[in-house]
Amino acid sequence: MLLPSNLKIHLANQAVDMRKSYQTLSVLVKNVLNQNPFCGHLFIFYNKRKELIKVLYWHVNGFCLWQKRLEKGKFILPPACTGASTELNADHLGLFIQGLDCWKMQTAKELTYEYVT
């Protein structure tokens, strides 16, 4: 999945009632996750059974909300959850939404160069 490298992805560390809409989830982003819901970052919420997630983000002039339900299996959460949310990178997100254990994955070392020869 190709996403901008500066995009932040926040996974809530507590289960949420999936009847909540974009309005209530945006309030949770502000009051529970202590983030700005209008910043354009992705905010991921999951249900108690860990089979359904909702992703909320602000795009230009309105909230976008999409969900995924795993027909078989559960979303694998991070082993140690401290704080209100856990930050993922784009590689983790790609695996996470497939129900795979993205927490055991090593991330690629980012290289930076000053010039090309």
C-alpha positions in Angstrom: 0.0 0.0 0.0 1.6 3.3 -1.0 0.8 6.1 1.4 2.7 9.3 2.0 5.6 8.8 4.3 4.5 11.7 6.5 1.1 10.3 7.1 0.5 9.3 10.7 -1.7 6.3 11.5 -3.1 5.9 15.0 -4.7 2.7 16.3 -6.9 3.2 19.3 -5.9 1.0 22.2 -9.4 0.4 23.5 -12.3 -1.3 21.8 -15.2 0.9 20.5 -18.9 0.3 19.9 -19.0 0.0 16.1 -22.5 1.7 16.0 -20.6 5.0 16.3 -20.6 7.2 13.2 -18.0 9.6 12.0 -19.3 12.3 14.3 -18.8 10.4 17.5 -15.5 8.8 16.4 -14.2 12.3 15.6 -15.1 13.3 19.2 -13.2 10.2 20.5 -10.2 11.3 18.4 -10.2 14.7 20.1 -11.1 13.7 23.7 -9.6 10.2 24.1 -6.8 10.0 21.6 -5.9 13.7 22.2 -5.4 14.3 18.5 -6.9 16.8 16.0 -9.5 14.9 13.9 -9.1 17.5 11.1 -5.3 16.9 10.6 -5.7 14.3 7.8 -4.1 11.4 9.8 -5.8 8.0 9.8 -7.5 6.9 13.0 -8.3 3.2 13.4 -10.9 1.9 15.8 -11.8 -1.8 16.5 -14.7 -3.6 18.1 -14.6 -5.9 21.2 -14.4 -9.1 19.1 -11.5 -7.6 17.0 -13.2 -8.7 13.8 -14.3 -5.2 12.6 -12.3 -2.0 12.2 -13.3 1.5 11.2 -10.8 4.1 9.8 -11.6 7.7 10.1 -9.8 10.6 8.4 -10.5 14.2 7.2 -10.1 14.7 3.5 -10.3 18.3 2.1 -13.8 19.2 3.1 -15.3 16.3 5.0 -14.7 13.1 7.0 -14.2 9.8 5.3 -15.1 6.6 7.2 -14.5 3.1 5.9 -14.7 -0.2 7.6 -13.5 -3.7 7.2 -14.9 -6.9 8.7 -12.8 -10.1 8.7 -15.0 -13.0 7.7 -12.6 -15.4 9.4 -10.0 -14.5 12.1 -9.3 -11.4 14.2 -7.3 -8.3 13.8 -4.0 -8.7 15.8 -3.4 -5.9 18.2 0.0 -4.7 19.4 1.4 -6.8 22.3 1.9 -3.9 24.7 -0.6 -1.1 24.5 0.4 2.0 26.5 -1.3 5.3 26.1 -4.5 6.1 24.2 -3.2 4.9 20.8 -0.4 3.1 19.0 1.2 4.6 15.9 1.5 2.4 12.8 3.4 3.0 9.6 2.0 2.4 6.2 3.7 -1.1 5.9 2.1 -2.1 9.2 -1.3 -0.9 8.1 -1.2 -3.0 4.9 -0.7 -6.1 7.0 -3.0 -5.1 9.8 -6.0 -4.7 7.6 -5.5 -8.2 6.3 -5.6 -9.6 9.8 -1.9 -10.5 9.7 0.6 -10.0 12.6 2.3 -6.8 11.6 3.9 -6.4 15.0 6.6 -9.0 14.3 7.5 -7.4 11.0 10.8 -5.5 10.8 10.6 -2.1 9.1 13.0 -1.1 6.4 15.8 1.3 7.4 15.2 4.7 5.8 18.1 5.9 3.8 18.9 9.6 3.2 21.5 10.9 0.8 22.9 14.3 0.2 23.8 13.9 -3.5 23.8 11.5 -6.4 27.0 10.6 -8.3 
